[in-house]
């Protein structure tokens, strides 16, 4: 994982904005991972922690989650001369926002109020707790909480905006019952996905796959 300084990113935005062909819109600023920092030196992490994941089933206590720098980046990017819109199209980690007790809500409010082009892509992946556990993804409650916050902050901003959720089908950990649960969830919330990720196993000459 690499990290860039605030000044480095802003210098690139200023250079882009000075181009005569630039029309004022940054389509995807992306998610800067600098808001996740180690509390301890990297050389000590392996000795202190034996977890296989830094984020599942919950963020590791050795991680310091702070969206303050990301909020500052968004605000300064909007102030660059020539920039009219700064959008974040994907890459949102709502579970990390919820883990940031100091700036998490302010970050989500900033994101939804100023940086959504109308649709925001998110990847809850599934709704079945058993499938999410196998995938090492946050529980459905985290996504439902984020969805409610997105709708609330959009209303407060006076904007009509929509979430575009990504779900995966045919995952090895998914049963027919889990697939039906996902179907019922989508129907309940009147979601009709136009895209879906379908898990395809690698080709094995000794097996035959029927689609």
Order of alpha helices (4+ residues) and beta strands (2+ residues): alpha-beta-beta-alpha-beta-alpha-beta-alpha-alpha-beta-alpha-alpha-beta-alpha-beta
